[in-house]
Structure formats: structure tokens, C-alpha cells
Amino acid sequence: MTEYHIPVLELVLTMANAVDLVSPAVGGHHKRVTYLSSQLARELKLPPGDTFDLVVAAALHDIGAFSIKERLATLEFEITSPHAHAEMGFLFLHRFQPFLRLAEIVRYHHVRWDGGQGTTFNGYQVPASSHILHLADRIDVLSLDEEGGIPNPSKILGRIETERGRTFNPEVVDAFRVFAAKEYIWLDLRSSNLDRILSDTLSEQILVLDDKGMLSFAQLLAHLVDFRSRYTSTHTAGVAETARFIAEHVGMDQSHCLRVRLAGYLHDLGKLAVGREILDKESGLEEQEYGLLKAHPYFTRRILETIKDFSDIAVWASAHHERPDGTGYPFHEKSLPIEARIIAVADVFTAITEDRPYRPAMNLDDAAKTLRRMATKNFLDHTLVELALTHRRELDKARRSAQAEASEQYAAIMAQAV
């Protein structure tokens, strides 16, 4: 049984960086809200465990806003439909046991205080930290009015004070009033070194997971990417199972096959930086859109390499668009480990045998021709392609089974979100 050590805060902040790349208008929003939440937690003297849950929730609070339009809408001080993306974020995060408490914080982070009525919402208890996160989120939104300059604390505090007791918990507003007068807070908020400041400010917590827990965590991350679009809702599950199947038939042991499967689940993690509008687009992509889409393996590597135990998985997962002849992207690597080459074959096999917005799925015979043609051009490993095609019917059955299970999970989440 392998034991994985995940530096949670560093991981989620890196994910937040990727999510904020969806639009320059939201750049750095998650990190700034994390910083503001930590300052509020300090003034309120929250216990360490509560502080940790709050700041991780802050780093992921808008993870349920999938499109650029949804993300931009969250930057309006008065949001028309504030709870939809919060509920979607909760539906993802609560599926991972260690994130249960912070999932609840995310779920209710737009609930108004309403004279104390906001302690419950639709019959459910609202965590006190949700109201802290709500204020931190709105403070950052107000700070954006300064168009990149140092925010005006008096102006922001004045606006917040008008909503004291109505939108915001008075106790939390009082905590904000204390640190609003400290100039360094606002300088930190606009600092290019905010990542380092957060690392220095917040105590590190390591999440220790066994194989089963790591698989659950990888599936959570995969769902955050895949479930943003019905066209990609089962893709990663197919790649992970296809990669595991090939690894097993190559002769890798069970532990090695699991790590290859994890890489399959995580290979598209960098698509957190790509808006749903691009993923769902049925016509050809514009040059800028295609450039962002092509950058997703880069972000996959940068996110995963924050986990020391994932140094190899980060390479395997992020090299699925590399080619043995060095003409792939974005790293143009030639000497690819066999695990990376397996992920590349699994990615293509899964992609061409599933429906996409711009074309229907290929049958197995046409898929075989496509894979062999790519291998002939040295785009894919020839030996691995032939191994996969030798077992293609059994492989396709395993892929379909994994994707059917993912489809059921997608349907369940979408049904709950309605």
C-alpha cells in the first residue's frame, strides 16, 4: 500500500491559479480571497482547524463556476443568481471525505446574514466560516474597482458598513474594520509575491492518503475538469481505464498500474484554465482559443509537480500531447517514459471512440486505422498501439464500462444541481 503526502494548501493555490486563467478579469481572485480570509480568521481568532478549512474553501470557492460568463458574474457585488455555482462546487467537493467540512463552507458562501436569519438556509445550518468567506469575497470584488492600483480601504470599508447586519455578519465586519487600517494588507493584496506571502502566513498541512484515498482524490480533480461539459464528462474515466489496461498488459505490477491510472485521471487537470465556451465550441477555434487549449498540459504539470510524491506522475500526465519525434507540445520532449507513452495512446484511443461536439465517435475499425496511421508518423508509440489494438475489443469494453459509471455520476450531480 503506497502512502501519498499531499501539501494541500500549495496544491489548491496552484489549482486556483489555473482556474483564474479562464479570464484576465478574474486573475488572482481566488488567491486574494484566500489571503483576506486568513486575515479575517486571525482577527476572529479561529482555531487552526477551522482556519485551514476556511482558507482551502476560499482557494476553491468558485470552482463550480464553469464558464467565463459565470466567473465574470461572480465579480458583480450584487450577484443575480449567487447560489448556483456555490452548490455546484459543493457537489464536487463533498464527494471527497477530507473536504466534507470545507465543502459546506463553499456551499453557503453567498448566504446573506439578514439580521441573523442567515445562520440557516433552506433548512440547513450555515457554517460561520461561510459568512467569513462571503465578506472576504466581496472585499476583493470591491478592491477591483481600483483598476489594478492600491485599493482604497476607506471606500471599501464604507461600502461594507452599509451592509453590516444585512448582507454581512456584524462580528466579521468588525474584524475587517480592524485590519482595514493596516496598509500592508492592501499592499500584500496587490503584491506579485502573494503566493510566497500566503505560504509564509499560513501553516502547511499535509494530507496523507492511501491508494484508495488517492484514487478518490484524483477522481475529484478529474470531475472538476470533465463535468464542466457533457461532451467531456466521461473522457478522463475512459483514459484512466484504458491506460490501466495497457499498463497491465505491458506487464506492470498492480501498484505501478495504479499510478498509471492516476496519471490518466489527472492528465487534463490543466483544462481548469479553459472556459466551457471553448470546450463546448462546435465550430473551429480561434487562434487565441486554440493557444489556450494547447497550454493545458503545461498547467497540468505545474499543478501536479507541487506534490513531491507525484514527480513522475506529473511528467506522465502532462506529456500526452508530446510525440516521440519531439514535434508535440508544449515541452517538445523526445525521450518519453513508457508511462507517458501509454497515457498518450490511451488519450487518443478514448478521444476518437467517444462523441465530441464536432464529430461522432469512430467505430473500432476506423479507430484502428487512425491509431496505426499516427504510429506510422511517429506520433504515437508503435508497439503500444499494436498491443492496444490486439486487445481492442476487450479494451473497448473496459473503456465503455468505466465511462458508463462516470456518466451515472455526472447525471447524479447534474440532477442534484437542478
Rosetta blueprint (number, residue, H / E / L):
1 M L
2 T L
3 E L
4 Y E
5 H E
6 I E
7 P E
8 V H
9 L H
10 E H
11 L H
12 V H
13 L H
14 T H
15 M H
16 A H
17 N H
18 A H
19 V H
20 D H
21 L L
22 V L
23 S L
24 P H
25 A H
26 V H
27 G L
28 G L
29 H H
30 H H
31 K H
32 R H
33 V H
34 T H
35 Y H
36 L H
37 S H
38 S H
39 Q H
40 L H
41 A H
42 R H
43 E H
44 L H
45 K L
46 L L
47 P L
48 P H
49 G H
50 D H
51 T H
52 F H
53 D H
54 L H
55 V H
56 V H
57 A H
58 A H
59 A H
60 L L
61 H L
62 D L
63 I L
64 G L
65 A L
66 F L
67 S L
68 I H
69 K H
70 E H
71 R H
72 L H
73 A H
74 T L
75 L L
76 E L
77 F L
78 E L
79 I L
80 T L
81 S L
82 P L
83 H L
84 A H
85 H H
86 A H
87 E H
88 M H
89 G H
90 F H
91 L H
92 F H
93 L H
94 H L
95 R L
96 F L
97 Q H
98 P H
99 F H
100 L H
101 R H
102 L H
103 A H
104 E H
105 I H
106 V H
107 R H
108 Y L
109 H L
110 H L
111 V L
112 R L
113 W L
114 D H
115 G H
116 G H
117 Q H
118 G H
119 T H
120 T E
121 F E
122 N L
123 G L
124 Y E
125 Q E
126 V L
127 P L
128 A H
129 S H
130 S H
131 H H
132 I H
133 L H
134 H H
135 L H
136 A H
137 D H
138 R H
139 I H
140 D H
141 V H
142 L H
143 S H
144 L H
145 D H
146 E H
147 E L
148 G L
149 G L
150 I L
151 P L
152 N L
153 P H
154 S H
155 K H
156 I H
157 L H
158 G H
159 R H
160 I H
161 E H
162 T L
163 E L
164 R E
165 G L
166 R L
167 T L
168 F E
169 N L
170 P H
171 E H
172 V H
173 V H
174 D H
175 A H
176 F H
177 R H
178 V H
179 F H
180 A H
181 A L
182 K L
183 E H
184 Y H
185 I H
186 W H
187 L H
188 D H
189 L H
190 R L
191 S L
192 S L
193 N L
194 L H
195 D H
196 R H
197 I H
198 L H
199 S H
200 D H
201 T H
202 L L
203 S L
204 E L
205 Q L
206 I E
207 L E
208 V E
209 L E
210 D L
211 D H
212 K H
213 G H
214 M H
215 L H
216 S H
217 F H
218 A H
219 Q H
220 L H
221 L H
222 A H
223 H H
224 L H
225 V H
226 D H
227 F L
228 R L
229 S L
230 R L
231 Y L
232 T L
233 S L
234 T L
235 H H
236 T H
237 A H
238 G H
239 V H
240 A H
241 E H
242 T H
243 A H
244 R H
245 F H
246 I H
247 A H
248 E H
249 H H
250 V H
251 G L
252 M L
253 D L
254 Q H
255 S H
256 H H
257 C H
258 L H
259 R H
260 V H
261 R H
262 L H
263 A H
264 G H
265 Y H
266 L H
267 H L
268 D L
269 L H
270 G H
271 K H
272 L H
273 A H
274 V L
275 G L
276 R H
277 E H
278 I H
279 L H
280 D L
281 K L
282 E L
283 S L
284 G L
285 L L
286 E L
287 E H
288 Q H
289 E H
290 Y H
291 G H
292 L H
293 L H
294 K H
295 A L
296 H H
297 P H
298 Y H
299 F H
300 T H
301 R H
302 R H
303 I H
304 L H
305 E L
306 T L
307 I L
308 K H
309 D H
310 F H
311 S H
312 D H
313 I H
314 A H
315 V H
316 W H
317 A H
318 S H
319 A L
320 H L
321 H L
322 E L
323 R L
324 P L
325 D L
326 G L
327 T L
328 G L
329 Y L
330 P L
331 F L
332 H L
333 E L
334 K L
335 S L
336 L L
337 P L
338 I H
339 E H
340 A H
341 R H
342 I H
343 I H
344 A H
345 V H
346 A H
347 D H
348 V H
349 F H
350 T H
351 A H
352 I H
353 T L
354 E L
355 D L
356 R E
357 P L
358 Y L
359 R E
360 P L
361 A L
362 M L
363 N L
364 L H
365 D H
366 D H
367 A H
368 A H
369 K H
370 T H
371 L H
372 R H
373 R H
374 M H
375 A H
376 T H
377 K L
378 N L
379 F L
380 L L
381 D L
382 H H
383 T H
384 L H
385 V H
386 E H
387 L H
388 A H
389 L H
390 T H
391 H L
392 R H
393 R H
394 E H
395 L H
396 D H
397 K H
398 A H
399 R H
400 R H
401 S H
402 A H
403 Q H
404 A H
405 E H
406 A H
407 S H
408 E H
409 Q H
410 Y H
411 A H
412 A H
413 I H
414 M H
415 A H
416 Q H
417 A H
418 V L
